[in-house]
Amino acid sequence: MSFDIAVLISGEGTNLQALIDTVHGREGIEIVAVAASTAEAGGLGRAQRAGLETGVFALTDYPGRMERDEALADWLDERRPDLLVLAGFMEVLTPEFIHRFRARMINVHPSLLPAFPGVRAIEQALDYGAKVTGVTIHFVDEGVDTGPVLLQEAIDLPYHRDIAAIEERVHQIEHGLLPRAVRLIAQGRVRLDSRNPRLVHIDVPD
């Protein structure tokens, strides 16, 4: 039995490419759909070259966010993914959408949450004078980058403000950490703590 994932993107799709290169078609994991928030998303080309089904759900094509998210959720439900992966999806999803996929949706964020949530996380860390930042993979809830943390990896921040160099290093970490998170979930090794849903337990193989 395959473990099917759907990936949501807004930009160039480098995290999508990492998933295509490292988990798609391996260990029973299949990417069954890629949804973009704009037709200009470069990741759509990556998906199409990999032979993946794609869909575009731009806010401008719907009366409002509620209607767009409902259409997106219906489209995804038809493809029956076991997991949704937000891989650079740069829009806030409605609580109704999140409720439909609760505990089945993860996001990648370029900071060590709960520090520096939201947009411009790397710039936030530099402006604050932080010495360490990193990447977080977390489950999605109704807040902005507030869901339970699954995986994190830290990097030291240099004194200089070469944001492009820092972004490149962060992307390198994302491209390894996100596929690892997908594999762990597909293997059934991830569960939320029943007593404290903020805690994510990862089972260690015997």
Z-matrix of the N, CA and C atoms (Angstrom, degrees):
N
C 1 1.471
C 2 1.525 1 108.92
N 3 1.326 2 115.86 1 133.07
C 4 1.461 3 119.20 2 -177.85
C 5 1.521 4 110.86 3 -85.34
N 6 1.314 5 114.66 4 156.20
C 7 1.459 6 122.41 5 172.65
C 8 1.521 7 106.15 6 -106.56
N 9 1.349 8 116.23 7 111.94
C 10 1.458 9 121.34 8 -171.19
C 11 1.519 10 111.13 9 -99.14
N 12 1.328 11 115.53 10 135.51
C 13 1.457 12 120.32 11 177.79
C 14 1.521 13 109.83 12 -124.46
N 15 1.328 14 114.97 13 151.46
C 16 1.456 15 122.67 14 171.49
C 17 1.516 16 107.30 15 -119.39
N 18 1.315 17 116.44 16 142.34
C 19 1.459 18 121.87 17 -175.17
C 20 1.519 19 108.91 18 -118.55
N 21 1.336 20 116.33 19 133.03
C 22 1.462 21 122.29 20 178.39
C 23 1.521 22 108.75 21 -110.28
N 24 1.335 23 116.35 22 131.30
C 25 1.463 24 122.03 23 -174.57
C 26 1.525 25 110.80 24 -134.45
N 27 1.338 26 114.54 25 162.65
C 28 1.462 27 120.48 26 171.88
C 29 1.523 28 112.30 27 -132.60
N 30 1.345 29 117.18 28 -18.87
C 31 1.456 30 120.05 29 -172.73
C 32 1.511 31 114.12 30 -125.44
N 33 1.331 32 115.37 31 -135.28
C 34 1.460 33 121.54 32 -171.80
C 35 1.519 34 113.15 33 -72.03
N 36 1.313 35 118.24 34 -20.45
C 37 1.458 36 120.30 35 173.40
C 38 1.513 37 115.06 36 77.34
N 39 1.345 38 117.71 37 33.12
C 40 1.465 39 118.18 38 179.52
C 41 1.532 40 111.27 39 -68.91
N 42 1.326 41 118.03 40 -32.76
C 43 1.464 42 119.57 41 175.24
C 44 1.527 43 110.97 42 -70.52
N 45 1.316 44 116.68 43 -35.85
C 46 1.464 45 120.00 44 172.81
C 47 1.521 46 109.61 45 -59.51
N 48 1.333 47 117.21 46 -44.43
C 49 1.462 48 120.39 47 -179.82
C 50 1.525 49 111.02 48 -61.46
N 51 1.337 50 116.05 49 -38.36
C 52 1.468 51 119.13 50 177.53
C 53 1.520 52 110.78 51 -61.87
N 54 1.322 53 116.61 52 -39.53
C 55 1.468 54 120.12 53 177.86
C 56 1.527 55 111.12 54 -67.83
N 57 1.329 56 117.13 55 -41.10
C 58 1.464 57 120.76 56 177.28
C 59 1.529 58 110.11 57 -60.31
N 60 1.329 59 116.16 58 -42.87
C 61 1.464 60 120.87 59 -173.99
C 62 1.528 61 113.13 60 -75.51
N 63 1.341 62 117.52 61 -26.75
C 64 1.465 63 118.47 62 -168.87
C 65 1.525 64 115.21 63 -117.86
N 66 1.342 65 118.90 64 -24.10
C 67 1.468 66 118.48 65 -177.96
C 68 1.527 67 114.04 66 -124.29
N 69 1.316 68 118.14 67 -27.86
C 70 1.467 69 119.98 68 -176.87
C 71 1.521 70 110.74 69 -63.76
N 72 1.335 71 116.13 70 124.44
C 73 1.446 72 120.83 71 179.94
C 74 1.513 73 114.34 72 78.81
N 75 1.346 74 116.38 73 10.51
C 76 1.457 75 121.18 74 179.60
C 77 1.528 76 109.96 75 -122.93
N 78 1.308 77 116.13 76 144.00
C 79 1.470 78 122.36 77 175.43
C 80 1.534 79 111.63 78 54.47
N 81 1.329 80 116.51 79 30.79
C 82 1.453 81 120.86 80 178.41
C 83 1.508 82 115.28 81 78.07
N 84 1.331 83 118.45 82 8.02
C 85 1.466 84 122.70 83 -178.23
C 86 1.526 85 109.47 84 -93.99
N 87 1.312 86 116.35 85 130.66
C 88 1.461 87 121.54 86 178.93
C 89 1.524 88 110.21 87 -131.16
N 90 1.331 89 115.97 88 134.92
C 91 1.466 90 120.95 89 169.98
C 92 1.527 91 106.85 90 -86.19
N 93 1.329 92 116.65 91 113.47
C 94 1.464 93 119.98 92 -174.05
C 95 1.523 94 112.54 93 -99.63
N 96 1.337 95 118.07 94 -12.30
C 97 1.464 96 119.74 95 -178.54
C 98 1.516 97 109.63 96 -164.18
N 99 1.329 98 115.40 97 147.17
C 100 1.464 99 123.04 98 173.00
C 101 1.511 100 107.51 99 -129.64
N 102 1.329 101 116.53 100 120.84
C 103 1.466 102 121.96 101 179.80
C 104 1.520 103 108.99 102 -113.12
N 105 1.326 104 116.01 103 135.91
C 106 1.460 105 121.64 104 -179.06
C 107 1.525 106 110.22 105 -118.79
N 108 1.331 107 115.18 106 148.45
C 109 1.461 108 120.28 107 178.79
C 110 1.519 109 112.11 108 -85.90
N 111 1.327 110 117.24 109 -4.46
C 112 1.458 111 121.72 110 178.01
C 113 1.526 112 109.45 111 -153.62
N 114 1.313 113 115.83 112 145.83
C 115 1.464 114 120.47 113 178.77
C 116 1.521 115 111.63 114 -69.14
N 117 1.344 116 117.53 115 -14.89
C 118 1.459 117 121.82 116 -179.87
C 119 1.520 118 112.78 117 -86.46
N 120 1.315 119 118.37 118 -1.38
C 121 1.458 120 120.86 119 -178.30
C 122 1.526 121 110.22 120 -62.43
N 123 1.336 122 116.41 121 121.93
C 124 1.454 123 120.13 122 -179.40
C 125 1.518 124 112.90 123 -63.61
N 126 1.337 125 116.44 124 -24.57
C 127 1.450 126 120.15 125 179.71
C 128 1.514 127 113.58 126 -64.69
N 129 1.323 128 118.31 127 -20.38
C 130 1.464 129 120.44 128 177.50
C 131 1.527 130 110.77 129 -62.10
N 132 1.319 131 116.59 130 -39.37
C 133 1.456 132 119.80 131 177.83
C 134 1.517 133 111.49 132 -64.93
N 135 1.316 134 116.82 133 -39.06
C 136 1.469 135 120.27 134 177.71
C 137 1.527 136 109.87 135 -61.75
N 138 1.331 137 115.78 136 -43.87
C 139 1.463 138 119.91 137 -179.64
C 140 1.520 139 111.43 138 -64.13
N 141 1.314 140 115.89 139 -44.33
C 142 1.467 141 119.62 140 -177.93
C 143 1.522 142 111.59 141 -66.27
N 144 1.336 143 117.07 142 -36.88
C 145 1.465 144 119.75 143 177.55
C 146 1.526 145 111.19 144 -66.09
N 147 1.333 146 116.19 145 -26.89
C 148 1.463 147 120.53 146 178.34
C 149 1.521 148 112.13 147 -87.72
N 150 1.333 149 117.01 148 1.07
C 151 1.455 150 121.16 149 178.78
C 152 1.515 151 113.83 150 76.63
N 153 1.330 152 117.16 151 25.26
C 154 1.454 153 121.17 152 -177.64
C 155 1.528 154 110.54 153 -94.09
N 156 1.311 155 115.66 154 147.85
C 157 1.468 156 120.60 155 176.73
C 158 1.523 157 109.33 156 -72.76
N 159 1.327 158 116.52 157 136.48
C 160 1.461 159 121.14 158 -177.94
C 161 1.522 160 110.94 159 -127.12
N 162 1.323 161 115.01 160 157.26
C 163 1.452 162 122.31 161 173.77
C 164 1.514 163 109.61 162 -147.58
N 165 1.320 164 116.68 163 148.99
C 166 1.470 165 121.99 164 179.36
C 167 1.520 166 108.09 165 -116.15
N 168 1.338 167 115.48 166 130.14
C 169 1.464 168 121.44 167 -177.76
C 170 1.526 169 108.44 168 -132.80
N 171 1.340 170 114.38 169 76.82
C 172 1.460 171 120.60 170 -178.69
C 173 1.531 172 109.96 171 -83.92
N 174 1.321 173 115.76 172 139.40
C 175 1.468 174 120.00 173 179.45
C 176 1.517 175 112.01 174 -57.39
N 177 1.319 176 116.93 175 -33.92
C 178 1.464 177 120.46 176 -177.16
C 179 1.522 178 112.86 177 -67.53
N 180 1.324 179 117.60 178 -13.82
C 181 1.462 180 120.99 179 179.84
C 182 1.526 181 112.56 180 -90.48
N 183 1.318 182 117.68 181 1.61
C 184 1.467 183 122.12 182 -175.83
C 185 1.520 184 109.89 183 -132.81
N 186 1.342 185 117.09 184 158.35
C 187 1.466 186 119.69 185 178.94
C 188 1.521 187 113.51 186 -61.12
N 189 1.330 188 117.40 187 -30.23
C 190 1.449 189 120.83 188 -179.20
C 191 1.516 190 111.12 189 -168.33
N 192 1.325 191 115.42 190 179.53
C 193 1.460 192 120.92 191 -177.84
C 194 1.527 193 111.84 192 -63.40
N 195 1.327 194 116.82 193 -38.06
C 196 1.457 195 120.39 194 -179.29
C 197 1.523 196 110.87 195 -59.33
N 198 1.337 197 116.43 196 -45.90
C 199 1.463 198 120.44 197 -178.63
C 200 1.528 199 111.15 198 -68.70
N 201 1.336 200 116.34 199 -39.06
C 202 1.463 201 119.23 200 178.65
C 203 1.526 202 110.29 201 -63.56
N 204 1.318 203 117.00 202 -46.56
C 205 1.459 204 120.24 203 -177.32
C 206 1.527 205 111.94 204 -66.05
N 207 1.328 206 115.90 205 -34.09
C 208 1.464 207 118.99 206 177.30
C 209 1.535 208 110.30 207 -65.89
N 210 1.341 209 116.11 208 -43.49
C 211 1.466 210 119.60 209 178.60
C 212 1.528 211 110.84 210 -64.26
N 213 1.320 212 116.88 211 -41.16
C 214 1.455 213 121.31 212 178.44
C 215 1.522 214 110.82 213 -63.54
N 216 1.323 215 116.91 214 -44.86
C 217 1.465 216 120.92 215 -179.88
C 218 1.528 217 110.91 216 -63.71
N 219 1.322 218 116.91 217 -40.70
C 220 1.469 219 119.86 218 179.04
C 221 1.527 220 110.53 219 -63.71
N 222 1.327 221 116.23 220 -43.48
C 223 1.473 222 121.05 221 179.27
C 224 1.526 223 110.55 222 -61.61
N 225 1.314 224 116.17 223 -43.28
C 226 1.460 225 119.90 224 179.27
C 227 1.524 226 111.17 225 -66.87
N 228 1.316 227 116.98 226 -42.58
C 229 1.469 228 120.24 227 -179.57
C 230 1.530 229 111.40 228 -59.03
N 231 1.326 230 116.55 229 -35.95
C 232 1.466 231 120.02 230 179.05
C 233 1.532 232 111.36 231 -62.95
N 234 1.328 233 117.08 232 -25.37
C 235 1.462 234 121.29 233 -179.27
C 236 1.523 235 112.21 234 -95.84
N 237 1.315 236 116.91 235 -4.32
C 238 1.462 237 124.86 236 169.70
C 239 1.533 238 113.76 237 53.05
N 240 1.329 239 118.30 238 52.86
C 241 1.462 240 118.29 239 177.98
C 242 1.531 241 111.05 240 -73.63
N 243 1.319 242 114.45 241 147.07
C 244 1.464 243 119.77 242 173.28
C 245 1.526 244 111.25 243 -80.17
N 246 1.338 245 116.41 244 -22.96
C 247 1.453 246 121.46 245 -176.48
C 248 1.517 247 109.85 246 -149.19
N 249 1.337 248 116.59 247 138.57
C 250 1.464 249 122.23 248 170.08
C 251 1.527 250 108.29 249 -102.23
N 252 1.321 251 116.05 250 135.50
C 253 1.455 252 121.55 251 178.60
C 254 1.526 253 108.43 252 -119.14
N 255 1.330 254 116.24 253 115.69
C 256 1.463 255 120.59 254 174.66
C 257 1.525 256 106.78 255 -86.19
N 258 1.314 257 116.53 256 106.95
C 259 1.464 258 122.51 257 -174.62
C 260 1.523 259 108.39 258 -116.21
N 261 1.329 260 114.67 259 77.45
C 262 1.461 261 118.86 260 -175.48
C 263 1.517 262 112.62 261 80.27
N 264 1.326 263 116.77 262 31.86
C 265 1.469 264 121.04 263 175.22
C 266 1.525 265 106.79 264 -86.22
N 267 1.332 266 117.17 265 111.70
C 268 1.462 267 122.02 266 -165.13
C 269 1.522 268 113.63 267 -98.90
N 270 1.325 269 117.64 268 31.15
C 271 1.455 270 120.60 269 177.93
C 272 1.522 271 110.40 270 -130.67
N 273 1.328 272 114.94 271 148.58
C 274 1.459 273 120.61 272 177.70
C 275 1.527 274 108.72 273 -78.72
N 276 1.315 275 116.34 274 131.00
C 277 1.462 276 121.61 275 178.97
C 278 1.523 277 110.16 276 -93.22
N 279 1.318 278 116.28 277 149.00
C 280 1.466 279 120.64 278 -177.60
C 281 1.534 280 110.60 279 -69.95
N 282 1.333 281 116.86 280 153.78
C 283 1.471 282 119.53 281 176.08
C 284 1.519 283 112.95 282 -56.45
N 285 1.318 284 117.36 283 -33.47
C 286 1.467 285 120.91 284 179.73
C 287 1.527 286 110.61 285 -64.38
N 288 1.329 287 116.66 286 -40.99
C 289 1.465 288 120.38 287 177.31
C 290 1.531 289 110.03 288 -63.99
N 291 1.313 290 116.14 289 -46.67
C 292 1.463 291 120.58 290 -177.85
C 293 1.527 292 110.53 291 -62.52
N 294 1.318 293 116.88 292 -38.09
C 295 1.462 294 120.13 293 179.63
C 296 1.533 295 110.76 294 -61.79
N 297 1.324 296 117.13 295 -37.61
C 298 1.469 297 120.20 296 -178.47
C 299 1.528 298 112.03 297 -65.93
N 300 1.328 299 116.69 298 -26.55
C 301 1.459 300 119.73 299 -176.76
C 302 1.532 301 111.98 300 -121.30
N 303 1.311 302 116.29 301 26.96
C 304 1.469 303 120.68 302 -176.74
C 305 1.525 304 110.67 303 -57.23
N 306 1.325 305 114.35 304 136.68
C 307 1.469 306 123.51 305 179.99
C 308 1.525 307 112.50 306 65.47
N 309 1.336 308 117.36 307 9.71
C 310 1.468 309 121.91 308 177.20
C 311 1.522 310 111.42 309 -125.93
N 312 1.338 311 116.83 310 23.00
C 313 1.456 312 120.06 311 -175.54
C 314 1.524 313 109.22 312 -141.69
N 315 1.349 314 116.13 313 127.94
C 316 1.454 315 121.03 314 178.75
C 317 1.521 316 110.09 315 -123.15
N 318 1.331 317 114.32 316 158.24
C 319 1.455 318 121.97 317 -178.62
C 320 1.523 319 108.83 318 -133.86
N 321 1.332 320 116.20 319 150.94
C 322 1.461 321 121.36 320 173.41
C 323 1.522 322 107.85 321 -108.73
N 324 1.355 323 115.96 322 132.22
C 325 1.464 324 120.43 323 -176.29
C 326 1.530 325 109.47 324 -133.09
N 327 1.349 326 117.83 325 136.64
C 328 1.463 327 120.90 326 -174.78
C 329 1.528 328 114.59 327 -86.35
N 330 1.326 329 116.13 328 54.20
C 331 1.468 330 121.28 329 169.73
C 332 1.517 331 107.62 330 -159.76
N 333 1.322 332 115.34 331 172.21
C 334 1.460 333 120.47 332 174.65
C 335 1.529 334 107.46 333 -92.25
N 336 1.319 335 115.43 334 88.39
C 337 1.456 336 120.02 335 -179.67
C 338 1.528 337 109.65 336 -59.39
N 339 1.353 338 116.82 337 146.21
C 340 1.466 339 127.82 338 13.72
C 341 1.525 340 115.90 339 -84.02
N 342 1.329 341 118.03 340 6.18
C 343 1.457 342 119.21 341 177.71
C 344 1.523 343 110.63 342 -74.27
N 345 1.331 344 115.41 343 138.08
C 346 1.455 345 124.07 344 170.70
C 347 1.526 346 114.35 345 56.85
N 348 1.325 347 117.25 346 58.25
C 349 1.471 348 120.20 347 173.77
C 350 1.522 349 110.88 348 -75.10
N 351 1.328 350 115.69 349 171.19
C 352 1.461 351 120.26 350 174.93
C 353 1.517 352 112.82 351 80.40
N 354 1.328 353 115.36 352 -160.68
C 355 1.464 354 121.43 353 -174.43
C 356 1.526 355 110.59 354 -79.54
N 357 1.343 356 115.33 355 161.80
C 358 1.460 357 123.98 356 177.13
C 359 1.534 358 111.45 357 54.88
N 360 1.314 359 116.65 358 44.47
C 361 1.467 360 120.35 359 -175.54
C 362 1.526 361 111.68 360 -63.89
N 363 1.325 362 118.00 361 -39.92
C 364 1.463 363 120.03 362 179.52
C 365 1.522 364 110.59 363 -65.54
N 366 1.336 365 116.65 364 -44.31
C 367 1.458 366 120.02 365 177.67
C 368 1.522 367 111.23 366 -63.35
N 369 1.336 368 117.25 367 -38.13
C 370 1.458 369 120.30 368 176.78
C 371 1.525 370 110.45 369 -58.70
N 372 1.324 371 116.53 370 -45.49
C 373 1.463 372 120.52 371 -178.57
C 374 1.525 373 111.07 372 -63.43
N 375 1.330 374 117.02 373 -42.89
C 376 1.464 375 120.41 374 179.32
C 377 1.525 376 111.23 375 -65.34
N 378 1.327 377 116.72 376 -43.59
C 379 1.460 378 120.56 377 179.93
C 380 1.527 379 111.56 378 -62.65
N 381 1.324 380 116.42 379 -33.24
C 382 1.465 381 121.52 380 -179.49
C 383 1.523 382 111.56 381 -76.32
N 384 1.326 383 116.40 382 -18.98
C 385 1.447 384 120.44 383 -176.61
C 386 1.518 385 113.51 384 84.87
N 387 1.341 386 116.94 385 19.89
C 388 1.465 387 120.39 386 179.94
C 389 1.525 388 110.16 387 -62.84
N 390 1.327 389 115.58 388 144.08
C 391 1.465 390 121.37 389 178.86
C 392 1.528 391 111.94 390 -94.20
N 393 1.337 392 116.06 391 -16.34
C 394 1.462 393 121.34 392 -177.81
C 395 1.524 394 108.68 393 -136.31
N 396 1.311 395 116.09 394 139.21
C 397 1.463 396 120.64 395 168.96
C 398 1.527 397 106.55 396 -138.88
N 399 1.314 398 117.55 397 -159.47
C 400 1.454 399 118.24 398 -179.74
C 401 1.507 400 111.83 399 167.17
N 402 1.327 401 115.31 400 -150.92
C 403 1.464 402 123.03 401 -177.25
C 404 1.520 403 108.55 402 -132.45
N 405 1.328 404 115.27 403 139.41
C 406 1.460 405 122.12 404 176.66
C 407 1.518 406 109.75 405 -123.16
N 408 1.327 407 116.32 406 134.42
C 409 1.458 408 122.02 407 166.47
C 410 1.525 409 106.24 408 -106.65
N 411 1.335 410 116.36 409 123.14
C 412 1.462 411 119.21 410 -175.47
C 413 1.524 412 110.38 411 -138.17
N 414 1.324 413 114.90 412 155.24
C 415 1.454 414 120.20 413 171.25
C 416 1.528 415 108.70 414 -72.07
N 417 1.316 416 116.06 415 150.16
C 418 1.460 417 121.61 416 -175.66
C 419 1.517 418 109.78 417 -94.40
N 420 1.336 419 115.91 418 130.38
C 421 1.457 420 121.14 419 169.88
C 422 1.519 421 108.49 420 -124.20
N 423 1.343 422 117.32 421 -166.38
C 424 1.464 423 120.36 422 -172.99
C 425 1.525 424 113.82 423 -74.15
N 426 1.317 425 118.33 424 -12.85
C 427 1.451 426 121.06 425 178.70
C 428 1.519 427 111.79 426 -85.59
N 429 1.331 428 115.56 427 179.23
C 430 1.464 429 121.92 428 177.65
C 431 1.526 430 107.87 429 -94.27
N 432 1.330 431 115.98 430 103.71
C 433 1.467 432 122.58 431 178.97
C 434 1.523 433 111.91 432 59.46
N 435 1.331 434 116.17 433 40.69
C 436 1.467 435 121.12 434 -177.51
C 437 1.523 436 113.34 435 -113.02
N 438 1.322 437 118.54 436 0.35
C 439 1.460 438 120.54 437 -175.49
C 440 1.519 439 113.05 438 -72.84
N 441 1.330 440 117.46 439 166.94
C 442 1.462 441 122.24 440 -178.14
C 443 1.532 442 112.10 441 -57.96
N 444 1.322 443 114.87 442 136.53
C 445 1.463 444 121.61 443 -176.82
C 446 1.522 445 110.23 444 -79.94
N 447 1.328 446 115.86 445 130.63
C 448 1.463 447 122.40 446 177.68
C 449 1.525 448 111.19 447 -98.05
N 450 1.317 449 117.50 448 -54.57
C 451 1.461 450 122.47 449 -179.92
C 452 1.522 451 109.66 450 -139.21
N 453 1.331 452 115.64 451 150.44
C 454 1.462 453 121.28 452 173.11
C 455 1.518 454 109.58 453 -143.51
N 456 1.332 455 115.41 454 149.99
C 457 1.458 456 121.63 455 172.43
C 458 1.516 457 108.24 456 -142.68
N 459 1.320 458 116.13 457 133.54
C 460 1.461 459 121.80 458 -173.60
C 461 1.523 460 111.66 459 -102.12
N 462 1.339 461 114.90 460 153.97
C 463 1.463 462 121.98 461 170.10
C 464 1.523 463 107.93 462 -137.63
N 465 1.331 464 115.82 463 150.61
C 466 1.460 465 120.78 464 174.28
C 467 1.522 466 109.42 465 -76.18
N 468 1.331 467 115.38 466 142.40
C 469 1.458 468 120.39 467 176.68
C 470 1.518 469 109.58 468 -96.64
N 471 1.333 470 118.13 469 131.17
C 472 1.465 471 120.18 470 177.22
C 473 1.523 472 110.34 471 -73.73
N 474 1.321 473 115.33 472 163.34
C 475 1.471 474 119.30 473 178.00
C 476 1.522 475 110.73 474 -68.56
N 477 1.333 476 116.49 475 -35.39
C 478 1.471 477 119.29 476 -177.76
C 479 1.532 478 109.83 477 -70.01
N 480 1.322 479 115.91 478 162.86
C 481 1.457 480 121.77 479 -176.83
C 482 1.530 481 111.21 480 -107.59
N 483 1.307 482 117.09 481 44.51
C 484 1.460 483 120.90 482 176.67
C 485 1.525 484 107.66 483 -80.49
N 486 1.335 485 114.94 484 83.51
C 487 1.462 486 120.25 485 -173.83
C 488 1.520 487 111.12 486 -62.42
N 489 1.330 488 117.38 487 -36.81
C 490 1.463 489 120.39 488 -179.08
C 491 1.528 490 110.63 489 -61.14
N 492 1.322 491 117.29 490 -41.68
C 493 1.462 492 120.64 491 -179.80
C 494 1.529 493 110.72 492 -67.78
N 495 1.327 494 116.27 493 -39.76
C 496 1.465 495 119.82 494 178.58
C 497 1.524 496 109.98 495 -66.40
N 498 1.320 497 117.18 496 -42.95
C 499 1.468 498 120.98 497 178.54
C 500 1.521 499 110.73 498 -59.30
N 501 1.334 500 116.99 499 -40.79
C 502 1.466 501 120.14 500 179.76
C 503 1.524 502 110.32 501 -61.83
N 504 1.329 503 116.82 502 -43.19
C 505 1.468 504 119.86 503 178.95
C 506 1.520 505 110.78 504 -65.66
N 507 1.336 506 116.90 505 -41.85
C 508 1.471 507 120.80 506 178.27
C 509 1.521 508 110.45 507 -61.11
N 510 1.323 509 117.15 508 -42.89
C 511 1.464 510 120.19 509 179.27
C 512 1.526 511 111.14 510 -62.18
N 513 1.319 512 117.19 511 -38.78
C 514 1.462 513 120.45 512 177.91
C 515 1.530 514 110.54 513 -58.92
N 516 1.320 515 115.74 514 -42.40
C 517 1.469 516 119.95 515 178.99
C 518 1.522 517 110.17 516 -66.67
N 519 1.338 518 116.63 517 -45.33
C 520 1.468 519 120.38 518 179.03
C 521 1.522 520 111.14 519 -55.21
N 522 1.331 521 116.18 520 -42.53
C 523 1.465 522 120.82 521 -174.47
C 524 1.523 523 112.45 522 -68.20
N 525 1.325 524 117.38 523 -17.23
C 526 1.450 525 120.43 524 173.56
C 527 1.514 526 113.09 525 -98.37
N 528 1.337 527 116.11 526 -38.30
C 529 1.465 528 120.60 527 -173.71
C 530 1.523 529 112.30 528 -74.11
N 531 1.341 530 117.60 529 -39.20
C 532 1.462 531 120.10 530 -178.16
C 533 1.532 532 111.79 531 -65.41
N 534 1.332 533 120.19 532 -48.71
C 535 1.473 534 118.76 533 175.13
C 536 1.523 535 112.75 534 -58.86
N 537 1.338 536 117.10 535 -36.48
C 538 1.465 537 119.26 536 177.85
C 539 1.513 538 110.82 537 -61.30
N 540 1.341 539 116.90 538 -42.85
C 541 1.467 540 120.48 539 179.26
C 542 1.523 541 110.90 540 -62.31
N 543 1.328 542 116.86 541 -43.03
C 544 1.468 543 120.49 542 179.80
C 545 1.521 544 110.07 543 -62.00
N 546 1.331 545 117.35 544 -43.94
C 547 1.466 546 120.13 545 179.39
C 548 1.528 547 111.24 546 -60.84
N 549 1.321 548 117.04 547 -44.75
C 550 1.468 549 120.60 548 -179.22
C 551 1.524 550 111.00 549 -59.72
N 552 1.326 551 116.77 550 -43.74
C 553 1.462 552 120.21 551 179.85
C 554 1.521 553 110.18 552 -67.39
N 555 1.332 554 116.99 553 -43.50
C 556 1.466 555 120.58 554 -179.98
C 557 1.518 556 111.74 555 -61.77
N 558 1.315 557 117.06 556 -31.74
C 559 1.462 558 121.72 557 179.22
C 560 1.529 559 112.73 558 -80.03
N 561 1.325 560 116.88 559 -1.98
C 562 1.460 561 120.42 560 -179.60
C 563 1.514 562 113.77 561 72.86
N 564 1.325 563 116.86 562 24.21
C 565 1.462 564 120.91 563 -175.72
C 566 1.522 565 113.35 564 -98.02
N 567 1.334 566 117.29 565 3.40
C 568 1.466 567 121.15 566 -177.09
C 569 1.522 568 109.80 567 -116.45
N 570 1.321 569 116.05 568 132.40
C 571 1.469 570 119.62 569 176.00
C 572 1.519 571 109.35 570 -149.90
N 573 1.333 572 114.75 571 146.91
C 574 1.460 573 120.91 572 174.85
C 575 1.516 574 108.90 573 -79.91
N 576 1.316 575 116.47 574 140.94
C 577 1.453 576 121.88 575 178.75
C 578 1.531 577 109.21 576 -67.80
N 579 1.324 578 117.44 577 124.35
C 580 1.466 579 121.16 578 -176.95
C 581 1.528 580 112.08 579 -65.99
N 582 1.323 581 116.97 580 -25.85
C 583 1.464 582 120.20 581 -179.11
C 584 1.522 583 112.49 582 -88.00
N 585 1.322 584 116.24 583 -26.28
C 586 1.462 585 121.07 584 178.83
C 587 1.519 586 107.83 585 -144.36
N 588 1.335 587 118.33 586 95.02
C 589 1.464 588 121.14 587 -174.85
C 590 1.515 589 114.06 588 -65.29
N 591 1.323 590 118.09 589 -5.67
C 592 1.460 591 119.74 590 173.98
C 593 1.528 592 111.02 591 -76.21
N 594 1.323 593 116.65 592 -18.18
C 595 1.456 594 120.33 593 -176.51
C 596 1.521 595 110.44 594 -96.47
N 597 1.332 596 115.97 595 133.78
C 598 1.450 597 122.54 596 178.68
C 599 1.528 598 107.77 597 -111.55
N 600 1.335 599 115.53 598 123.40
C 601 1.462 600 121.17 599 -178.97
C 602 1.525 601 108.77 600 -100.50
N 603 1.326 602 116.11 601 133.29
C 604 1.461 603 122.42 602 176.22
C 605 1.515 604 107.91 603 -113.70
N 606 1.316 605 115.84 604 116.10
C 607 1.460 606 120.61 605 -179.46
C 608 1.514 607 110.42 606 -72.51
N 609 1.326 608 115.06 607 135.33
C 610 1.465 609 121.62 608 177.81
C 611 1.525 610 108.11 609 -94.00
N 612 1.350 611 118.05 610 130.71
C 613 1.468 612 119.91 611 179.93
C 614 1.524 613 111.43 612 -60.11
N 615 1.325 614 116.54 613 148.27
C 616 1.476 615 120.76 614 176.67
C 617 1.536 616 110.11 615 -66.03
